[in-house]
């Protein structure tokens, strides 16, 4: 078949599926809005394009999001027209619709089957919005803006033939009748690569070398922000450091924002919560806290292999790959009792769950695990076994994804 991928940051969630389709003998191309000098990636032909215009100054704030998606959708539409003029006609289009690029592709290729990656459908209640009262919306009209933000999703329901979602909870956020067209198949975790490693070691800043002999608490987020519970973790730090005088805390994540609102101008969420807790932490203890920013994938995996206890917190929102990677590596995990985490962490079986807002319970659970090697081993072994059974790339997820593509083509 001719297969076309659409993702603003290709390969994104398709990093395993796209090469697998190439290996099956399909002709696979990808339209991507990012500039690249590369012509191929893992056998996929890359077709870069760019937007033709920017957003309109002073546009109604509720419409900013949809105008941006329209601009991207138009750019992808015109790139698709050029592909068509060059003789390429896809049998199947697989798109992440979140940025609007795939809105108009059925106008170019009406007979192509369109499958969309269903990551999240926005809700004013019962999901991320309003979950954390500390960061409640300042404008009552925020619910109206959120309603309009779903326009992109709703318009895709009219043109998409099927959907795929990584977790049952994320799929459940989508309304019927389209919900019934969504298959729940995770992107997949390479559990054969993501293994425990008792001999792991990692040197931070060219000075401090960590090994499994060290007591290491890890916290990971793409960016350090409230959506992923950074503020809760930081508020737990003073007690953690006092109760575990030998522990080192390694915090992975950038200074930007991936989800939700930014901190006040001139600051970042990272610095806001450092400033909040720093006076409660002695200078000697603060030397045991290591902010490493964004790190490359290989040292990131090594860090998880070194982790004595791994902490993962999130609003009810999309599930991070890092949680499942930590499970595959066999980490002892303390996580927030929020959806969709309950699909992966079964309390006292594959990890420990705590109320998202209860920093004292978080401290207690982390300290209990740090104190009990037998408990850590049991939870870590169970977590890895669960990851292999439910999320393994080669034996579970990728075969289901490939079957989904075939079923999409046959619709």
C-alpha positions, 0 to 999 in steps of 0.5 A: 500500500501507499501509506502517508503519516502526518505528525507535526513532530514526526515520528512522534507516537509513530516511531515504531509503526512507520518503520514496521510498515516499511519493513512489510514492503509498503511505500511510506511517506511522512508530511512534516512541518518541521524543517529537515535536510534529511530525505528519509528516516528509517525507510520513510520518505520525508516531505517537509513543508511550511506554513504560509502565514502567521496568526492574526494579531488581536484575534478573539482569544477563544479563536487563537487555537483554532486559527492556528490549526486552520493555518497548519491544516491549510499548509498541509492541504497544499503540501498534499496537493503537491504530492498528488500532482507528483503522482502519490495517492495514499491508500491509508493516511495515519495522522496525529490530528492534534495540531490540525494538519489533517483537517482537509486531507480528504479533500485531496484524497477522498478515497483514502482511509484516514486513521487518527491518533486520539490522544485527548478530548477536552472537558470542562469537568472531570479531567484535567481542567479544574482538577487542581484548585490551586491553579483554577482558571482566572476567567470564567470564559475559560470553559468556553475557550475549551469548548471551541478547542474541541472544534478540531476534534469534532471536525476530524470525527466527520472525516476520519474512518477510525481512531487509535488511542494509547489508553482506555481512559484517554479513549473514554474522553471522546464522545460517541458515536466516534468513541466506538471507532477508536481502538485502544492500542498503546504505542508500545514499549521495547521491554527487551531494551528497557531492562534492569541493569544492576551494573548501571552507573551514571556521572552527573556534571562530570563529577558525581558518579551514581551507582546502584549502591546509592539511594536515588529518588527520581522524578521525570517530566518533559517540563517541570510544571503543575500538570505533572505534579512538580509542585507536589513533589517539590513540597515533599522534598524538605521532609524527604531529605530530612528523613533520608539523609543519604538519598540523592534526588535527581529531577529530569525536565525542562524549564518550559511548559508542555501543558497548562498555563505558564508561570508569571512573566519573568519566571518559570514553574521550576524556579517558583517552587524552588523558591517556595521550598528552598528556605526549608532545606539546609544547604548541605541537603540541597547539594543532594538535589540534582536538576539535570534538565533534558537528558539524552535517551541513553543516560535517561534509561541509565538513570531509571536503572539506577533509581531506588524509588521513582515518583510519577505524578500527573493530573487526569491527562495523557499518560507519559511514556516515561512511566511505562519505561520505568515499569519495564526497567523494574523501578519501584514506583510511587504514583498519583492515584489519577486516571489513566495511571490506574490502568498501569499501577495497581496499588501494592502490586505494580507500584504504590498509589497516593492521592495527588495532593497528599504530599505527606502520604507521598513522603511516607510511601517513598520512605517506606520503599526506600527502607524495604528492599524486599518490597521494592523488588516485589513491586519492581518485578511485578511492574516489569511483568505487567509492562511485558504483558500489556505494553511490550512492543514486539509481542503485543502492541506493534502486531495490534497496530499493524492489524489496525492499519490493515483493518483501516485499509479494508474499511 
